Amino acid sequence: MNRFQKLTALSCLTLAAMPLAAQATRADAEKDPVLGAMLTELDRSMSRLHLEGFSKPFFIENRIDEVQGFRVRAEFGASLGAASIHRRVARVTVHVGDYKTDSSGRGDSVAELEVLDNDPVALRSALWMATDEAYKGALAAYAQKQAALKEVQTPPQADDLSHEKAVIVLETPKKVTADAAAWEKMAAKASGLFLSDAVLAGERDGIEYANASMGALATTSYLVNSEGTITRTSETRYDQNFSVGGQAADGMNLDRTYSMAGNTPGDLDAEDAFDRHAADCIKGLAELRAAPLVEEEYHGPALVSADAAADTLKDLLSRPFAANRPQPGTEARTTGPFASSYHARVLPDFMDAVDDPTLSEINGKGLVGTYKVDQEGVPAEAVHLVDDGKLDSYLIGRQPVRDFPQSNGHGRAGIAGAAMPMIGVLKISAKDGLSDEELDKKLLAMAKDQELAHVYYVESLAGSMNPRLLFEVTPDGKRTLVRGARIEDLDLRALRSGIVAAGKDLFANNQLGGVPETVLAPSLLFDDVTIKRANEKNDKLPFYPPPD
């Protein structure tokens, strides 16, 4: 018998959120009415689901995601109210065939659960219908895969589904703890600061919109599979946002934003701090409106702040690091830009990258990408992706790729989504990193050596490669804010060969989105970056002033 097949209740790896002396068991899980219903229906499906003349399922996974929370919004000093959410969604995955060659790809079904209480018959009925649909899809996918494999000479480079040890993880379900009414007032106050604060009142004419929002969400995921894995994981995420926008005299649309996200309300700004950041954005918009246009085209050194570098590195590296299985018939290891880069250099030799979902905070700040078990029931692992600049590993889910037969706990999914390899907490660092002052000196030295009239400092980005705050830096160190720029040539080649120095301090960039992710990154100094005028359409200015 294969060692991976020896999965009994006694050999299950237990990672329960309880004292180490206590080990969670299936009996403990069955005390939860949701897990109890899921396990009962899973057992019934494995024993009775079979269409005569076709393969029986060899693997079934049931997952229910439950979300509950609220979001408050405000604009121009007025609350737009609070919107609440409470929903449950089930996702069932069925595999036919075997671990080596299975039906992976279409054996999934998603069902919105109308029932929000814990009625076992209602829960099981929804899972029953979803399982039946997923089984039909799996049979069709398996037949198509068998036909496709007959048309190619190169055999598959890895099994279709990885063997994993069963785990039992029972975390206590979490609830949001924020005060919606207090947050409504806080958001309304911030969105109307330019109306109520005498210091900011002079900026009123340049503001076309000002809004604030705050949100709280608790997510509990229940997962059971036919290998014996049972997990109940729970997390809370909180965020606050402020944005203000208007136009320059030439019609260019401009904005300033501020956002913060964390795992607890304490990770967010208190009211005074949030107001200060909102005021800074309002003042910053006025400075942007008065700033000159960037030059038409520039090629040369640029220093990218840790904040902007985190955005850049996420955009450029998160997809290549993920090992997505290639189509049958190819010898490729994965898909994407790093498909053939295993053990090749992808960053400078003084830089490393590790994705560590078990890292929950840095310098007292909560990291939203943290988790203990992924959405395929596999414990999270720290994966050393890049050592001394060379790619040493990938992020792997339960679909193996060549040289990587096991998951490393990075099969992640949004609500009811299919699990895919994704980053959790991606930490990119430099050996012997420089201080901000040392980086500034190095940038200015490069300007003098190349006899440049100026170089550039990128403080923050508004989307991929669009600087929100960009400064022209002269050799004497003077910084002048400019607007209307776009960065080009900042690609994987630039990461591999264009970084000449990096900072020692890391910025934590928390992004919620469909799947919470965190990137920890240093400032980066590039030797050659292209910065061009964006030349986007400028809208007409308002024909008359805003109301008093």
C-alpha positions in Angstrom: 0.0 0.0 0.0 1.2 3.5 -0.9 2.3 5.5 2.1 0.0 8.3 1.1 -3.0 5.8 1.2 -2.4 5.0 4.9 -4.7 7.8 6.1 -6.7 6.8 9.2 -8.2 8.9 11.9 -5.2 7.9 14.1 -2.6 9.0 11.6 -4.2 12.3 10.8 -2.0 15.3 11.5 -3.9 17.5 13.9 -3.3 21.3 13.8 -6.2 22.4 16.0 -6.6 25.9 17.5 -6.7 24.5 21.0 -4.1 23.6 23.7 -1.3 21.4 22.3 -2.2 18.6 24.7 -5.7 18.3 23.2 -6.1 16.7 19.8 -9.1 17.5 17.7 -10.9 14.5 16.2 -13.8 13.9 13.8 -16.0 13.5 16.9 -15.1 17.0 17.9 -15.8 18.3 14.4 -19.3 16.6 14.3 -20.3 18.8 17.3 -20.3 21.7 14.8 -23.7 21.4 13.0 -22.3 22.7 9.7 -19.3 20.3 9.7 -21.6 17.5 11.0 -23.9 17.9 8.0 -21.0 18.2 5.6 -19.4 15.0 6.9 -22.6 13.0 6.8 -23.3 14.0 3.2 -19.7 13.4 2.2 -19.9 9.8 3.6 -23.2 9.3 1.7 -21.7 10.6 -1.5 -18.6 8.4 -1.4 -20.7 5.3 -0.7 -23.6 5.9 -3.1 -22.6 8.3 -5.9 -22.0 6.1 -8.9 -23.4 6.1 -12.5 -23.4 2.5 -13.8 -20.7 1.9 -16.4 -18.7 4.9 -15.3 -16.0 5.6 -12.7 -16.9 6.2 -9.1 -15.4 9.3 -7.5 -12.1 8.7 -5.8 -12.0 12.1 -4.2 -14.6 14.6 -3.0 -14.2 17.9 -1.3 -16.9 20.0 0.2 -16.3 23.6 1.2 -18.7 26.1 2.7 -17.6 29.8 3.0 -19.6 32.0 5.4 -19.1 35.7 5.4 -20.6 38.3 7.7 -19.9 42.0 8.1 -20.7 45.5 7.1 -19.3 48.5 5.2 -20.0 52.2 5.9 -19.6 54.9 3.2 -19.7 58.7 3.2 -19.1 61.6 0.8 -18.9 65.3 1.2 -19.4 65.0 4.9 -22.6 63.0 4.8 -23.1 59.4 5.7 -24.4 57.1 2.9 -25.3 54.5 5.5 -24.1 51.0 6.4 -24.5 48.0 4.1 -24.6 44.6 5.9 -23.7 41.2 4.4 -24.3 37.6 5.5 -24.1 34.8 3.1 -23.0 31.2 2.8 -21.7 29.6 -0.4 -20.8 26.0 -1.0 -18.3 24.6 -3.4 -18.0 20.9 -4.2 -15.2 19.3 -6.1 -15.4 15.8 -7.4 -12.5 13.8 -9.0 -12.8 10.6 -10.9 -10.0 8.4 -12.2 -7.0 8.3 -9.8 -4.3 10.5 -8.4 -2.1 10.0 -11.5 -4.7 10.8 -14.1 -8.0 12.4 -13.0 -10.8 14.7 -14.1 -9.3 17.9 -12.7 -10.6 20.9 -14.4 -14.4 20.7 -14.5 -15.5 18.6 -11.6 -16.7 21.6 -9.6 -20.1 23.1 -8.6 -21.0 26.2 -6.7 -24.2 26.7 -4.8 -25.5 29.8 -3.0 -27.0 28.6 0.3 -30.3 30.2 1.0 -30.3 28.7 4.5 -28.3 30.8 7.0 -29.2 28.7 10.0 -27.7 25.3 10.7 -30.6 23.0 9.6 -28.8 19.8 8.6 -31.4 18.7 6.0 -31.2 22.0 4.2 -27.4 22.0 4.2 -27.2 18.4 3.0 -29.7 19.0 0.3 -27.7 21.9 -1.1 -24.5 19.8 -1.0 -26.3 16.8 -2.6 -27.4 18.8 -5.6 -24.0 20.5 -5.9 -22.2 17.1 -5.7 -24.4 15.5 -8.3 -23.7 18.4 -10.7 -19.9 18.3 -10.0 -19.9 14.5 -10.6 -21.5 14.9 -14.0 -18.9 17.6 -14.9 -16.1 15.4 -13.7 -17.2 12.4 -15.8 -17.3 14.7 -18.9 -13.9 16.2 -18.1 -12.3 12.8 -17.5 -13.5 11.5 -20.9 -12.1 14.6 -22.6 -8.8 14.3 -20.9 -8.5 10.6 -21.9 -9.1 11.6 -25.5 -6.6 14.5 -25.3 -3.8 12.3 -23.9 -4.1 10.0 -26.9 -3.3 12.9 -29.2 0.1 13.8 -27.6 3.4 12.0 -27.5 4.8 13.6 -24.3 3.4 12.0 -21.2 2.2 14.2 -18.2 5.1 15.5 -16.2 3.4 15.0 -12.8 0.4 13.4 -11.2 -2.9 15.2 -11.6 -3.6 15.4 -7.8 -1.1 15.4 -5.0 -1.2 13.0 -2.1 -1.5 14.9 1.1 -1.8 14.0 4.8 -5.1 14.5 6.4 -5.4 17.3 8.9 -8.0 18.3 11.4 -8.0 22.0 12.2 -10.8 23.5 14.3 -10.5 27.2 14.8 -13.1 29.1 16.8 -15.4 31.1 14.4 -14.7 34.8 14.6 -17.1 37.7 14.5 -16.5 41.4 13.6 -16.1 43.6 16.7 -16.3 47.1 15.2 -19.0 49.7 16.0 -20.8 50.4 12.7 -22.5 53.6 14.1 -19.2 55.0 15.3 -17.6 54.2 12.0 -20.4 55.9 10.1 -19.6 59.2 11.9 -15.9 58.8 11.5 -16.2 58.3 7.7 -18.6 61.2 7.4 -16.3 63.5 9.3 -13.3 62.6 7.2 -15.1 63.0 3.9 -16.2 66.5 4.8 -13.0 67.8 6.4 -12.5 70.4 3.7 -15.9 71.8 4.6 -15.5 71.9 8.3 -11.7 72.6 8.8 -10.8 76.3 8.4 -7.3 75.4 7.3 -8.6 73.2 4.5 -11.5 75.4 3.4 -9.4 77.2 0.8 -9.1 73.9 -1.2 -12.9 73.6 -1.7 -12.9 74.8 -5.3 -10.5 72.2 -6.5 -12.3 69.2 -5.0 -14.8 67.4 -7.3 -15.3 64.4 -5.0 -14.3 63.3 -1.5 -15.4 60.0 0.0 -14.5 57.7 2.8 -15.3 54.1 3.6 -14.7 51.6 6.4 -15.4 47.9 6.3 -15.3 44.8 8.6 -15.7 41.2 7.4 -15.5 37.9 9.2 -15.0 34.8 7.0 -15.3 31.2 8.3 -14.5 28.4 5.9 -15.6 24.8 6.5 -13.8 22.1 4.5 -14.1 18.3 4.5 -12.7 15.8 2.0 -12.7 12.1 1.5 -9.1 11.7 2.6 -10.1 12.6 6.2 -9.2 16.3 6.3 -11.6 18.5 8.3 -10.9 22.2 8.7 -12.8 25.1 10.2 -10.7 28.3 9.7 -11.8 31.8 10.5 -10.4 35.2 10.0 -11.4 38.9 10.3 -10.3 41.7 8.0 -10.8 45.4 8.5 -10.1 48.3 6.2 -10.5 52.1 5.9 -10.2 54.3 2.8 -10.2 57.9 1.9 -10.0 59.4 -1.6 -10.3 62.9 -2.9 -10.0 64.1 -6.5 -10.3 67.0 -8.9 -8.7 68.5 -12.0 -5.7 70.6 -12.8 -6.1 73.8 -14.7 -5.5 72.0 -18.0 -8.2 69.5 -17.2 -6.0 66.6 -16.1 -7.8 64.3 -13.6 -5.9 63.9 -10.4 -6.5 62.1 -7.1 -5.0 61.4 -3.7 -5.9 58.3 -1.7 -5.2 56.7 1.6 -6.0 53.2 2.7 -5.2 50.9 5.6 -6.1 47.2 6.2 -5.5 44.8 9.0 -6.7 41.8 11.0 -8.2 43.7 13.9 -9.8 47.1 14.4 -6.6 48.1 16.2 -4.6 47.7 13.0 -6.6 50.7 11.6 -6.1 54.4 12.4 -7.9 56.0 15.3 -10.1 58.9 14.3 -7.5 61.6 14.8 -4.9 59.8 12.7 -7.4 59.0 10.0 -8.4 62.7 9.9 -4.7 63.7 9.6 -4.2 61.3 6.6 -7.4 62.7 5.0 -6.1 66.2 5.5 -2.8 65.3 4.0 -4.6 63.9 0.9 -6.6 67.1 0.5 -3.4 69.2 0.8 -1.6 66.8 -1.5 -4.3 67.2 -4.2 -3.8 71.0 -4.1 -0.1 70.5 -4.6 -0.7 68.1 -7.5 -3.0 70.5 -9.2 -0.3 73.2 -9.0 2.5 70.9 -10.1 4.1 71.1 -13.6 3.8 68.4 -16.2 6.5 65.8 -16.3 8.9 66.1 -19.3 8.0 64.2 -22.4 10.5 61.4 -22.1 13.3 60.4 -19.7 15.7 57.5 -19.6 17.9 57.1 -16.5 18.1 56.2 -12.8 15.1 56.2 -10.6 14.6 55.5 -6.9 11.3 53.7 -6.1 10.1 54.0 -2.6 9.3 50.8 -0.6 5.6 51.6 -0.9 5.7 51.9 -4.7 8.1 48.9 -4.9 5.6 46.7 -3.1 3.0 47.4 -5.7 5.5 46.9 -8.5 6.8 43.6 -7.1 3.3 42.2 -6.6 2.3 43.1 -10.1 5.4 41.6 -11.7 6.1 38.5 -9.5 3.0 37.1 -7.9 1.8 35.4 -11.1 5.2 34.0 -12.2 5.9 32.6 -8.7 2.6 30.5 -8.9 3.0 27.1 -10.4 0.0 26.6 -12.7 -0.1 23.3 -14.5 0.6 23.4 -18.3 -1.6 21.7 -20.9 -1.0 18.0 -21.7 1.7 17.2 -24.2 4.3 19.7 -23.1 7.5 19.3 -21.1 7.0 22.7 -19.5 7.1 22.8 -15.8 4.5 25.5 -15.3 2.8 28.3 -17.3 3.9 31.9 -17.1 7.1 33.9 -17.4 9.0 31.7 -14.9 8.1 28.4 -16.6 11.7 27.7 -17.6 13.4 29.8 -14.9 13.9 27.1 -12.2 17.4 27.7 -10.7 17.9 30.6 -13.1 18.5 34.2 -11.9 15.4 36.3 -11.6 16.6 39.0 -9.2 20.0 40.5 -8.3 22.2 38.2 -6.4 21.9 40.3 -3.3 18.1 39.8 -3.1 15.9 37.0 -1.6 12.2 36.2 -1.7 10.2 34.0 0.6 6.4 33.6 0.9 5.5 32.9 4.5 1.8 32.8 5.3 2.5 32.0 8.9 4.0 35.5 9.4 1.1 37.4 11.0 2.6 40.8 11.8 5.7 42.9 11.3 6.7 45.8 13.6 3.3 45.5 15.3 1.3 45.7 12.1 -1.1 42.9 11.2 -0.6 41.2 7.8 -3.8 40.3 6.0 -2.1 37.6 3.9 -1.5 35.3 6.9 -3.3 32.0 7.2 -2.6 28.6 8.9 -4.3 26.2 6.4 -5.0 26.9 2.7 -8.4 26.4 0.9 -7.4 22.8 0.0 -6.9 21.8 3.6 -3.1 21.8 3.4 -1.1 23.5 6.2 0.7 26.7 5.1 4.5 26.6 4.6 7.2 29.2 4.3 8.5 28.8 0.7 11.9 30.1 -0.1 11.3 31.2 -3.7 14.5 33.1 -4.5 17.9 32.7 -2.8 20.8 34.8 -3.9 18.7 36.0 -6.9 18.0 32.5 -8.2 14.5 30.9 -8.4 14.5 27.9 -6.1 10.9 27.1 -5.8 7.3 27.9 -6.7 4.0 28.3 -5.0 2.2 25.0 -5.2 -1.4 23.8 -4.7 -2.7 20.3 -5.0 -2.1 20.2 -8.8 1.6 19.1 -8.9 4.1 20.2 -11.5 7.4 18.7 -12.6 9.9 18.4 -9.7 7.2 19.5 -7.2 4.9 16.5 -6.3 3.5 18.0 -3.1 1.5 21.1 -2.2 3.3 23.6 -0.1 0.0 25.1 1.3 -0.6 27.8 -1.2 -3.8 26.7 -2.8 -5.9 29.8 -2.1 -9.4 30.9 -3.1 -11.8 33.7 -2.7 -15.4 33.1 -1.6 -16.6 30.1 -3.5 -13.7 30.3 -5.9 -11.5 27.5 -7.1 -8.2 27.2 -5.2 -5.2 28.3 -7.2 -1.5 28.9 -6.2 -1.2 32.4 -4.8 1.0 34.4 -2.5 0.2 34.9 1.1 2.8 37.0 2.8 5.5 37.7 0.1 8.7 39.0 1.7 11.4 40.4 -0.6 14.6 41.6 1.0 18.1 42.6 0.3 21.3 41.5 1.9 23.2 44.5 3.4 20.3 46.8 2.4 20.9 50.6 2.5 19.3 53.3 4.6 17.0 55.8 2.9 19.8 58.4 3.2 22.3 56.1 1.6 19.9 55.4 -1.3 19.4 59.1 -1.8 23.1 59.7 -1.9 23.6 56.9 -4.4 20.8 58.3 -6.6 22.4 61.7 -6.7 25.8 60.2 -7.3 24.4 58.5 -10.4 22.9 61.8 -11.6 26.3 63.5 -11.3 28.3 60.6 -12.9 25.9 60.6 -15.9 25.8 64.4 -16.1 22.0 64.4 -15.8 20.1 67.5 -15.1 17.8 65.5 -12.9 16.7 62.0 -11.9 13.4 60.7 -10.4 12.0 59.5 -7.1 8.7 57.5 -7.2 6.9 57.9 -3.9 3.6 56.1 -4.7 1.7 54.5 -7.5 -1.9 54.7 -8.7 -2.3 51.3 -10.4 0.3 49.5 -12.4 3.2 51.8 -13.5 1.2 55.0 -13.0 3.0 57.3 -10.5 0.6 59.1 -8.2 3.5 61.0 -6.5 6.6 61.5 -8.7 9.4 63.9 -7.9 12.1 65.3 -10.2 15.4 65.3 -8.2 18.2 67.6 -9.2 21.9 66.8 -8.3 21.7 69.2 -5.3 18.9 67.0 -3.8 16.0 69.4 -4.5 12.8 67.5 -5.1 10.0 69.0 -7.3 6.6 67.3 -7.6 5.5 66.6 -11.2 2.4 65.1 -12.7 1.0 63.2 -15.7 3.7 60.5 -16.0 3.8 56.8 -16.9 6.6 54.4 -16.2 7.8 52.0 -18.9 10.4 49.3 -19.2 9.9 48.3 -15.5 9.5 44.6 -16.2 11.0 41.3 -15.2 14.2 42.1 -17.1 14.6 45.3 -15.1 14.1 43.3 -11.8 16.7 40.8 -12.9 19.3 43.2 -14.3 18.4 46.8 -13.5 18.3 47.0 -9.7 21.6 48.4 -8.4 20.7 48.8 -4.7 17.8 48.2 -2.3 16.8 49.4 1.1 17.0 47.6 4.4 13.6 48.7 5.7 10.5 46.9 4.5 7.1 48.4 3.7 4.0 46.2 4.5 1.5 46.5 1.7 -1.8 44.8 2.7 -4.3 44.2 -0.1 -7.7 42.7 0.5 -9.3 42.1 -2.9 -10.8 38.7 -3.5 -8.0 36.9 -1.6 -6.1 38.9 1.1 -2.4 39.2 0.2 0.6 41.0 1.8 3.8 42.1 0.1 6.8 43.2 2.2 9.3 45.1 0.1 12.3 47.5 0.3 13.0 50.6 -1.7 14.6 49.8 -5.1 17.2 51.9 -7.0 17.1 51.2 -10.8 19.9 52.2 -13.1 17.6 52.8 -16.2 13.9 53.5 -16.2 11.8 55.1 -18.9 9.4 57.8 -17.7 7.1 59.4 -20.3 4.2 61.9 -20.3 1.0 59.9 -20.2 -0.8 62.2 -22.7 -4.2 61.1 -21.6 -7.5 62.9 -22.5 -8.2 65.9 -20.3 -11.8 66.5 -19.5 -13.5 69.8 -19.5 -13.5 71.7 -16.2 -16.8 72.3 -14.4 -18.5 75.4 -15.9 -19.3 76.9 -12.5 -18.0 76.6 -8.9 -19.2 74.0 -6.3 -22.0 74.9 -3.8 -21.1 76.7 -0.6 
